[in-house]
Amino acid sequence: MKSSGSCLCGKIQFEVDGAFESFFLCHCKHCQKDTGSAHGANLFSAQAKLKWISGEASVKTFNLPSTRHVKSFCQECGSAMPNLQMDGKLLVVPAGSLNTEVEIKPTAHIFCASRASWEDSLAQTRKFEKLPS
């Protein structure tokens, strides 16, 4: 299985060769802060390989001190980018960074004790196909 992805500005392009074993929606406070949303949505693989097509030098990685929280991002547009964790043994790919369809369904919601209170009623919130007028 091969997936491709990029940042918002297009400066960074990458490929992932191999399958993802899990897909977690993380509701911890760190993921809320670094996504600006209710949760992070990350794909994990211990076997897939990451290949940078372009822009690898524009990837910056931030390790939150005294935690296991790591975020890689494009220095130009701020888009979340893949990174290797656990001494290179685990590939973590933000699901929204992929340009190809995500084949795996979310495995689980994690750190739900930190869940944003406004997330409880999202299923009942009105939906629009595009920006409402």
HELIX and SHEET records of a PDB file:
HELIX    1   1 LYS A   29  THR A   35  1                                   7    
HELIX    2   2 GLU A   56  SER A   58  5                                   3    
HELIX    3   3 ALA A   95  SER A   97  5                                   3    
HELIX    4   4 CYS A  112  SER A  114  5                                   3    
HELIX    5   5 SER A  117  GLN A  124  5                                   8    
SHEET    1   A 3 LYS A   2  SER A   6  0                                        
SHEET    2   A 3 GLN A  13  ASP A  17 -1                                        
SHEET    3   A 3 LYS A  49  SER A  54 -1                                        
SHEET    1   B 5 ASN A  83  GLN A  85  0                                        
SHEET    2   B 5 LEU A  90  PRO A  94 -1                                        
SHEET    3   B 5 GLY A  40  SER A  45 -1                                        
SHEET    4   B 5 SER A  22  CYS A  26 -1                                        
SHEET    5   B 5 ALA A 108  ILE A 110  1                                        
SHEET    1   C 3 VAL A  59  ASN A  63  0                                        
SHEET    2   C 3 VAL A  70  CYS A  74 -1                                        
SHEET    3   C 3 ALA A  80  MET A  81 -1                                        
END                                                                             
